[in-house]
Amino acid sequence: MKLSTFLLIILITFNFTNLSSEENNDKIKNKISKNIRCLICQGQSVYDSQSDFAVSIKLIIDKKLNEGLNENEIYDFLKKQYGEWISYDPEFNKKTFILWILPILLFVIGGAIILRKFIVQKL
Amino acid sequence: MKNKIILSALLLFFTFCFVVLYKGLNNSNIYVPETKSEKTLIKFNSTDLYSGNKISSDQIFVGSEYYVLNIWASWCVPCREEHPKLIKLSKNKSIKLIGLNYRDNSKNAKRFINEFGDPYFMIIKDSKGIISVDLGAIGVPETFIINKDKKIIKRFLGSLSEKSLNEINLITK
């Protein structure tokens, strides 16, 4: 009786572990496919699209996750195949630096101007 | 004086940003993949459409100077348009023309070949489209020229034109 209870507990725990790993893979798969552009669709991510291209990309993300690749490795693989354009999250490089730096610069410069005016008014 | 320098620097910076971003507006926002870079062909496994035998890329890409890999499907309308050009291309004896049947039903693929003719040396299946993604393809039809070192030396997006045929013949001469 005790042995069967023990085996039952082991079986349930093992099943739940499997389930949670599958759920985790699904979450990562959805996250990646939402960040990947469907190259043959207009303004749709791979997650949103049902085109053949998007379905193939979803399958390959699944395959790569099962092979043990992590999120960044999958992004790198897709960028290697299709270029930077496939990702909705542009990297910081010589082509995109203005895109990244400009808002911060505007914030800093604007903040400095406001602060200066505020200090001058107080004085 | 100090204020003037700061103002000029700011003006210069924003003019620079404006010019860069304005130039960017003229760039096309339609995805155009790289068609000239030399990429090494990935290793893959597939099955032969007719025999159903498993076959690896190492077994397929052997014994020729050049290979032309054409991705096609029976449901793809431009592939029908392209097919007579592939028949013409199959007369080029210096190439091995390989067909990669993309996300297709085998029965329909065979019917397509029976109806329009078989230009291929071999047809392999890509039922899930995974091999095509590994090749960096975005759709059908798409054609790759591969050399004996298994390097993709050229790719053609969409249906092959007479001009592309001449280009293939010129490269593989």
Chai-1 contact restraints between the chains, C-beta under 6 A:
chainA,res_idxA,chainB,res_idxB,connection_type,confidence,min_distance_angstrom,max_distance_angstrom,comment,restraint_id
A,L39,B,Y31,contact,1.0,0.0,6.0,A-B,restraint_1
A,L39,B,I138,contact,1.0,0.0,6.0,A-B,restraint_2
A,I40,B,I138,contact,1.0,0.0,6.0,A-B,restraint_3
A,I40,B,G139,contact,1.0,0.0,6.0,A-B,restraint_4
A,D52,B,R103,contact,1.0,0.0,6.0,A-B,restraint_5
A,F53,B,I138,contact,1.0,0.0,6.0,A-B,restraint_6
A,S56,B,G129,contact,1.0,0.0,6.0,A-B,restraint_7
A,S56,B,V133,contact,1.0,0.0,6.0,A-B,restraint_8
A,L59,B,K128,contact,1.0,0.0,6.0,A-B,restraint_9
A,L59,B,I130,contact,1.0,0.0,6.0,A-B,restraint_10
A,I60,B,I130,contact,1.0,0.0,6.0,A-B,restraint_11
A,I60,B,V133,contact,1.0,0.0,6.0,A-B,restraint_12
A,Q81,B,G136,contact,1.0,0.0,6.0,A-B,restraint_13
A,W85,B,Y31,contact,1.0,0.0,6.0,A-B,restraint_14
A,I98,B,C17,contact,1.0,0.0,6.0,A-B,restraint_15
A,I98,B,V20,contact,1.0,0.0,6.0,A-B,restraint_16
